[in-house]
């Protein structure tokens, strides 16, 4: 069942991800600017490709090539497929790191232009001889020129140099200006990303000859900003078709009535840990009790236990739900029979006090997993982090939370102006027609999962007699109501205090 689901997801994603563009990175290594950028850039590239090469599923970055520019252009890495090629990519980054940081090397006029043209020619030749699958949209390339020189000057240089170049295969041409300012100073600037079509606002002839705008983006010279930029390459950049249709309709009207369709694009917020291959398995540590059960089985004589170390407290509205993932786990005070009564009672009281105090202060806890057994000297323990949320009951909820390595860049622009009156009135009319309930009760919704599982497991289903079916499936309405009421009580669900939503964490203003 799991294999079938994964196979379906891979096929669904591959239709989109195979249309991802290939990438050419042109790095300006001209001294003295290169000395400021080298260390952070190489570290970020190593981190990014270690992640990209470890991702399962559909290919998010088909091909990559790297050029450097100083007094001439030089191809450090011809086009290679990213998956399975980390040793070659790592070797290329090591060569990039060794480029001279001092000296009298000066950029030769036209070197950036020649690097872009050579990379584009190499891409066309590669695509003629190598088939990577997918649609024609995968036969496009995005070119990024990374420099510490003034960005607008570089854009003007490329515009004039590429005016006669065929850029039909180029989906996007971008100048990435690595500023000497820190990230906080850049955030205070009015705008750090812009499109520079030509030298003057009223002169668009050069832009029409190029056939594409040259984007100028400024980022800080730090590994976090560079990591975020490179991980943006892992997003789905397909724009030929919308990803999602959100259908809105007045529930008071018949189903055949006209529905409002909102066409949306979907963007990932974090890398799914389930996609990570190799020895790192976030999923097992955060989405099930497998590790805990394994430890308990092996700890008959020893005292190994699954441990979470609380490292700080957070305000309950200070965690964005978009960075939570995996299945939640409920923790409660133990009833382990090996503990004496006094210890059980004391543990129960302290647990109760923790739940009460966290709820009273409106706090949640941030915890880190502790290593169970120290590995070999060369192994690296991968830390997993969790948020622990209180409730009005004697339980806590544990949710895994994303870390820096898994986080994908996400641009969430604020709109302070109100929508047009016509659109606002239309949406208000639709929402007024929806049924409103104070809480969500999962017992009132069915997904036909049981029928699907029976049909999947049993190839030739056993057919009962119609009378037997009717007898077994007949239930009195009062009996059904009583069963539902008992289950709701077990789940501590109450329509008055809305305990079913006791673990709800509101979205913060800043994702």
N, C-alpha and C positions, 0 to 999 in steps of 0.2 A: 504493500500500500504506500509506504514511504517512498519507495523507488519510483512508483508510478507518479506520485505527486511531484517529486523532484524533477522527473523527466518532463512532466507537463510544464512546470515553471520554467525549466531551462529552454524548452521550445518556445514558450511565450516570450521570454526575454530575448532569445536569440534573434527574433524577428526585428527587434529594435536595436540591440547592441551591435549586431554585425554592420549596422549602418553608421557606427561611430567613425569619426575621421581619424586618419593617421596624423602623427605629430612630427614637426621639425622644430627643434630648438636651436636657435642661433645665439651663441653667447659671445658678447663683446669682452675680450680678455685684455684690453689695452691698459697698461699701467698708466697712472697709479690707481685708477678706479678698481681694477681687478683685485687688488690686495684687500680692499674693504669687503668685497662680496664673496670671494672664493670660498672661505670656510663654511659660511652659512648655506651657500648655494649647494655645495657638494654634499653636505650633510643632509639637506632636504631632499636632494635627488636620490641619495642612497635610501633614505627612509621611504620615499614614495615608491620606488621600484621594488623594494623589499615587500611592500604591501601589494602593489599591483601584480607582481609575479606570484603571489601566494593566494590570490583570489580564485576561487572556483567559479563555475557558472559560465555565462557567455562572456565573450571577449569585450572588454571595455576600452582597450587601447590596442588596436590591431598592429600598427607599425610605429617605430620610433627611429629618428635619426638626429644626430648631434653635430653641429658645426661650431667652430670657434673662429673669431675674427680678430686679427691684430694688424700686422702690416700686410697680411693677405688672409684669404679665407682658407680654412682647412677642415676637412671632414674627419672628425674623430670616430664617428660610428655611422657607417652606411645603414640603410634601412634594415631593421631586424624585427621579427615578431617578438613582442614583449613576453608573452607567456613562455615559461621554460628557459628564458635567456638571461636570468639574473647574473650569472658569472660574467657573461660578456658585457652586460650593462655596468656591472661593478668595476670591471677593468677599464671601461671607458671613463667612468667617473674618476678613477684613480689617475688616469692620464690627464683629465681636465684639472684635477687638483694640483698637478705638477707643473702647470703652465707658469711661465715667469711672472712674478708679481712686481718686479722692479726692472728698471732698464730704460733704454731710450726708444723702445718700440713705440711707434705711432701708427694709428690706424690709417691705412692707405685709402684715399678717396675712392668710393665705389666698392669697398670690400663688403659692406653689408648687403649691398645690392647684388653683388656677384654670388654671395653665399645663398641668398634667397633664390636666385635663378638656378644655381647649381643644384640646390636641394629639390626644387620643383622639377628639374630635368631628371634627376635621379629617381624621383617618385614616379614619373610617367614611364620611365624605362622599367622600373620594378613591376609596375602594374601590367605592363605588356607581357611579361614573362612569368609572373607568379600569380596564381589564382588563390585568393584568400576567402572566397565564398561571399555570400550576402548579395545585396542589391547593388545597383549602380551608385547608390548614395555612399557606399563604403569606399568608392574611388575618389574621395576628396581628401584634402589635407589642410590642416591648420598650421600656420607658421608663426612662431613666437620669437621675437628678437629681444633678448634680455640685455640691458645695458644700464650703466650708472651715469652715462652722459645725459645732458638735458634731453628729455623725451621729445619735446616739440621739434628740436633740431634734427633728431634722428628720423622723425616722421617726415619732415620736409625733404630730407636726403633720400629716403626711400620713394617718396612720391615722384620726385624728379627722375630718379634712376630707373624706376620700373614703369614709366609711362608707356614704353613700347613693348612691355612684356605681357605675354598671354597668361592671365591669372584665372582662367575659367575653372581650373581644378582646385583653386584655393577657396575653401569655404570661409576662411577668416585669416586676416593678416594683422598681427598685434605687436605693438611695442610695449614691453614691460620695463618700466623705469624703476629700478631699485634705488630708492631715495636714501640719503644718509640720515634723514630724520628717523626718529623712532616711530613706532606704530601709533602711540597716543597723539603725537604731534600731527600725524597724517589724518587722524580722525577729526581733528579740529579744522582741517581745511574744508573749504566749501564743497569741493568735488574732487575725488581722486581717480575717477574713471571717466574718460571722455572719448568721443570719436572725433578725429581730426581729418576732415575730408580734403582740405586744401589749405593753401597759404592764407588766403583771405576768405571771409565768409561769403562774399559775393562772387567768388571765382570758383566755379564747379566744373570747369572743362577738364582739368587734370583728373578729377575724381571719376568722371564718366569714362575717361580713357582707361583708367585702372580697372574699372568694373567692380571694384570693391572698396569699401572704406577701410582706413587703417585705424584700428583702435589703439588708444593710448591709455595705459593703466599704470598707476603709481602705487607701489607697495613699500612697506618698511623693510629694512635690511635686518631681518631676524628670521629664525627658522620657523616660527609659528606662521608668519605671514606667507613665507615661501611654501611651506607645507600645504597651507590652505589653497594657494594658487594651483599647485600641481595636482592636488586631489580634485580640483574642479574638472580635471580631464576625465575623471571616472564617472561624472554625471552623464545622463542620457541627453545628448545634444540634438536629437532628432526633432525637427520642426516641420516635417512634411505633413504630419497629421496630429490632431489633438489626442491626448492619452486617455482622457476620461470624460464621460458625459454624466453630469449630475442632474437628475430629473426631479423637478418640483411640480407638485400638483395639489389641488385642493381636495382633501380626502372626503369632503362632503359631496363631491361630484362623482358620477360614474367613472369607472376605470377607462372607458373609451374617450373620456373628455381630453381636450388638448392639454399637453403638459409643457411646462417651460424647461428648456434644456440649456444648462450652463456647460460650456465646453472648457475643459481644464487640462492643464499639464500637471503631471505628477513628478515630484522630485524627492529623492532619497535624502534623509537627514543624517543617517549614519550607515557605515558599512555593516552589513549583517555578519555577526561573528560566525554564523553557520557556513559562510563562504570561505573562511580561512582554512587552508589546507596545512598538512604537516602535523607536527607535534603539538602546536598550540590549538587548544579546543576550548574556546570561551563557552560554547553552547553547553557542554556537559557540566561545566561548573556553575552555570547561571540559569539553566532552564529545566533542570531535573534534580532528583535526589540521588543520582547514580554515584557521585563521588562520596556523598555522605554514607550511603549504604555500603559501598566498598570499604570505606574506612572502618565502619562499625563491625563488619564481618571480620576484618583483619585485626581488630582491637580487642579480641576476647581476653588476651592476657595483658596487653598494653593499655595505654590510656589515650590513644590518638583520637582526636575529635575534630570535626570540621569547625574552624574558628574564623570569626569575623571580628576584626579590631575596629572599634569606633574611633574615628580620627577627628571628627568635628560635628557640630550641630549647624543646621540650616533653618531658615525661616520656611514655613510650609509652602508659601507662594514663591519661593526662590528657586524652584526646579521646574524647568520646562518639560512637559510630557513628551515632547518630540525626541528627547535624548534617553528615554526609558525604553527598554526592549526586553524580550524574553518573557517567560512565564512567571507570574508572581508566586511567591511561597508565603504561607502563613506560619508564623512561629508563636508558640504558646509555652507557658511554664511546663517543665518536664514532669512526667509521672513515672520516671524510671524506678523500678522496684528495688534496684541495688542501693539507692540512697536511703539513709535513715529518715525517720519521720520529721525530726527537727530540721534537718537540712532541706527537705522538701517544703516544709511550711515556710521557712525563712526565704527560700528561693521564690516561692509563690508570692509572698508579700512584697519583695523587692521588685519583682516583675510587674506586679500591680501598681506599685509606686511609680515605676518608669512610665508605664502607659498613661497614668493619670497626669504626671508632670509634663510629659511631652504634649499631651492634648491641651493642658492648661496654658502652656507657654506658646502653643501653636508652632512647635518645632518638629523637625524630622532629623534623623541621624544619617551621617555619611560614614560607611564602614568599608574596610579593605580586607580581602581574604588573606589569611596567614598561610604560609607554606606548611604542608603537612609533614613532609620528609625532606630534608636537605638533599639535593641532588648532587651530581658530580661537580667538580670545581669549575668546569667550563659551562655548565648549564645555567640558564637564566630563568628565574621564576617570573612568570607573567602575573601581575597583580590584577585582580578583578575587584571592581568597586560596586557598592550597593547603596541604595537609600532605604532606610527603615522608617515606615510610616505608622503612626499610632492610630488607634480607633477608640470608640467608647466602650468596646468590649475588651475582654482580657486577652487580646491578641495583637500582634504586630504584623505588618505586611512588609516583605522584602522584595525589592525590585532591582534588577541589575541596571546600572547607569553607564552611559557611554563615556569613554575616555578620549584623550586627544587623538590617539592613533586611528580610532574608528570614526571620528567626526568628519563629516563632509561639509564643505562651505555652503552656506545658505544665505541668500540675500533676501531680507524681509523688509521691503520699503514701507514706510508709514505714509498714510494718506490722511491729512488733517481736514481736507475739504469734504463736504457732504456730497453724496451721489446726486445725480439729477432727480428732480421731483417725479418724473414719469417712471423711472426705474425703481425708485424708492416705494412709490405707491403700489406698483405691481408686485414687488416682493412682499410688502406688508399684507396685501390681500391674500397672497398664496399662504403665507405663514399663519394668518388668522384662520385659515381653513384646516390647519393640521390639528390632530388630536394632541392635547397636552397632558402629560402625566408627571406627577411630582418625582417619581422614581422609575428606575428601569428594573423590571422583574424578568429575569431570564427564563423562569418557569412558564411564561406565557408565549414563548417563541420556540418554534421547532424548525430544524433545518433539513429534515429528512435524512439525517446522517445514519440512523439505524437501518433504514431501508437500503441505503446505498451500501453499507457494510455487509448486510445480509446478501445482497445481490453480488457483491464482490467475493465474499468468502465461499458461498455455496453456489457452485456452478449449476447444479440441478436442484433447485429449492424443493423442499418437501411441502406438498400441498395438503392442508387439512380439509376436513369436511366443512362445508359452509356453516352447518349448525354449530359445530365445535368452535369455529372462528367467531361466530356471533356470540356464543355463550361466554367465551374467554375475553372477548373485547367489549362486552356490555358492562358498563359500570354506571352505577347510579350517580347523578350529578352531585348529591350530597357527599357521597364517598370521595369523589374526585376533589371536591372543595376541602374536605377534611384532610386528605393526603397533602394537598398543596399547602394548607395552613400549617401542618406539622413540619413540612420541609422548610417553610419560611421561618418558623420559629427556630429551627436548627441552624439556619444561616444567620440568625440574629437580625432578620430583616423586619423593619417596621416602617409603615408608611408615614408615621408621625415624626420619628426622629431621623428617618432616611439613613439608617445604618448601612443599607446596601451600598450607598455611595460614600461610606466612611473613609475610603482610601483615595477618594478623588483628590488629585493635586491640580490646582488651576494653572493654566498657562501663564508663564511670566510675561512681562511686557517685552523683555529682551530675550530672544532665542539665542 
